[in-house]
Amino acid sequence: MLFACALLLGAAPAPPRRIVSLNLCADQYLLALADPGQIAALTSLARDRRMSAGAARADHVPISKGSAEDVLMLRPDLLLAAPGRRRETMAQLRGRDIATLDVKPAESYADVVAQIRAVAAAVGHPARGEALIASMDARLARLPRAAGRGRVAAYYQRRGFLTGTGTLVDELMARVGLVNLAAKLGKPALASVSLEEMALARPDLLIVETDSDRVVDQGTELLHHPILDPIPRLHLPQAWTVCGGPAYVLAAEQLVRELRAVKPRR
């Protein structure tokens, strides 16, 4: 009734009071845009420093296992989810009086901006979203787009996976003046590339995740093979690239810093 009256009077509806996230990327948008008291629960990965760029702010925020039973016990009035994920939970919640916003994977900075606006509006803080976008735009505008000088870089992950074109990482590389090796090799968004193929491709740079700096399993051991030693490396925390959001700017700034410091390849 109050919502209907607000619409008739031309006022904005009241912001949601209890928001539950079922999406790691939505966690980070909520932490940046919602009031702490609005967040009823985040995902189980929200406090994982390796996966979430917002983990430091999530230490005292409730966590949900993401089952339908958990969600219903939290009595949310807004649910942030991801298309195609947690199908069983979403199927069990179908028909309930819970507003839902899908947060799709961001494949470009334009996607990130659109998601910030969508989440900010949904949580009742559109001005906060515009302020965040303005801050991110300003920081990105200060970065030199030619920092990479057209050098070829490979975003090489554990177990030999190469991140390809049409991805957020691909756009990030182009933003700082790097050419994605995956485009030169005609690889899809994610492809398995052997050590031998990487050595023959001779990229100017490797971009690796910070957690792979030491060998912890067979997946990271591959990245320390001597055949890759001649290729200079740039390092990014996985938490800054697994999702869009404010971490996009952190990743771009880090790449520029490392490009300035990297020694020329002999």
Secondary structure as the mmCIF struct_conf table of DSSP 4:
data_model
#
loop_
_struct_conf.conf_type_id
_struct_conf.id
_struct_conf.beg_label_comp_id
_struct_conf.beg_label_asym_id
_struct_conf.beg_label_seq_id
_struct_conf.end_label_comp_id
_struct_conf.end_label_asym_id
_struct_conf.end_label_seq_id
HELX_RH_AL_P HELX_RH_AL_P1 LEU A 2 LEU A 8
TURN_TY1_P TURN_TY1_P1 LEU A 9 GLY A 10
HELX_LH_PP_P HELX_LH_PP_P1 ALA A 11 PRO A 16
BEND BEND1 ARG A 17 ARG A 17
STRN STRN1 ILE A 19 SER A 21
BEND BEND2 ASN A 23 ASN A 23
HELX_RH_AL_P HELX_RH_AL_P2 LEU A 24 LEU A 33
BEND BEND3 ALA A 34 ALA A 34
HELX_RH_3T_P HELX_RH_3T_P1 PRO A 36 GLN A 38
STRN STRN2 ILE A 39 ALA A 41
STRN STRN3 LEU A 42 LEU A 42
TURN_TY1_P TURN_TY1_P2 SER A 44 ARG A 47
TURN_TY1_P TURN_TY1_P3 ARG A 49 MET A 51
TURN_TY1_P TURN_TY1_P4 ALA A 53 GLY A 54
HELX_RH_3T_P HELX_RH_3T_P2 ALA A 55 ARG A 57
TURN_TY1_P TURN_TY1_P5 ASP A 59 HIS A 60
BEND BEND4 VAL A 61 VAL A 61
STRN STRN4 ILE A 63 ILE A 63
HELX_RH_AL_P HELX_RH_AL_P3 ALA A 68 LEU A 74
BEND BEND5 ASP A 77 ASP A 77
STRN STRN5 LEU A 78 ALA A 81
TURN_TY1_P TURN_TY1_P6 PRO A 83 GLY A 84
BEND BEND6 ARG A 85 ARG A 86
HELX_RH_AL_P HELX_RH_AL_P4 ARG A 87 LEU A 93
TURN_TY1_P TURN_TY1_P7 ARG A 94 GLY A 95
BEND BEND7 ARG A 96 ASP A 97
STRN STRN6 ALA A 99 ASP A 102
HELX_LH_PP_P HELX_LH_PP_P2 LYS A 104 ALA A 106
BEND BEND8 SER A 108 SER A 108
HELX_RH_AL_P HELX_RH_AL_P5 TYR A 109 ALA A 122
TURN_TY1_P TURN_TY1_P8 VAL A 123 GLY A 124
HELX_RH_AL_P HELX_RH_AL_P6 PRO A 126 ALA A 141
TURN_TY1_P TURN_TY1_P9 ARG A 142 ARG A 142
BEND BEND9 LEU A 143 LEU A 143
TURN_TY1_P TURN_TY1_P10 ARG A 145 GLY A 150
STRN STRN7 VAL A 152 GLN A 157
HELX_RH_3T_P HELX_RH_3T_P3 ARG A 158 GLY A 160
STRN STRN8 PHE A 161 THR A 163
TURN_TY1_P TURN_TY1_P11 THR A 165 GLY A 166
BEND BEND10 THR A 167 THR A 167
HELX_RH_AL_P HELX_RH_AL_P7 LEU A 168 ARG A 175
TURN_TY1_P TURN_TY1_P12 VAL A 176 GLY A 177
STRN STRN9 VAL A 179 ASN A 180
HELX_RH_AL_P HELX_RH_AL_P8 LEU A 181 LEU A 185
TURN_TY1_P TURN_TY1_P13 GLY A 186 GLY A 186
BEND BEND11 ALA A 189 ALA A 189
STRN STRN10 LEU A 190 SER A 192
HELX_RH_AL_P HELX_RH_AL_P9 LEU A 195 ALA A 201
BEND BEND12 ASP A 204 ASP A 204
STRN STRN11 LEU A 205 GLU A 209
HELX_RH_3T_P HELX_RH_3T_P4 THR A 210 ASP A 213
BEND BEND13 ARG A 214 ARG A 214
BEND BEND14 ASP A 217 ASP A 217
HELX_RH_AL_P HELX_RH_AL_P10 GLN A 218 GLU A 221
HELX_RH_3T_P HELX_RH_3T_P5 LEU A 222 HIS A 224
HELX_RH_3T_P HELX_RH_3T_P6 PRO A 226 LEU A 228
TURN_TY1_P TURN_TY1_P14 ASP A 229 PRO A 230
BEND BEND15 ILE A 231 ILE A 231
STRN STRN12 ARG A 233 LEU A 236
HELX_RH_3T_P HELX_RH_3T_P7 GLN A 238 TRP A 240
TURN_TY1_P TURN_TY1_P15 THR A 241 THR A 241
BEND BEND16 VAL A 242 CYS A 243
BEND BEND17 GLY A 245 GLY A 245
TURN_TY1_P TURN_TY1_P16 PRO A 246 PRO A 246
HELX_RH_AL_P HELX_RH_AL_P11 ALA A 247 ALA A 261
HELX_LH_PP_P HELX_LH_PP_P3 VAL A 262 ARG A 265
#
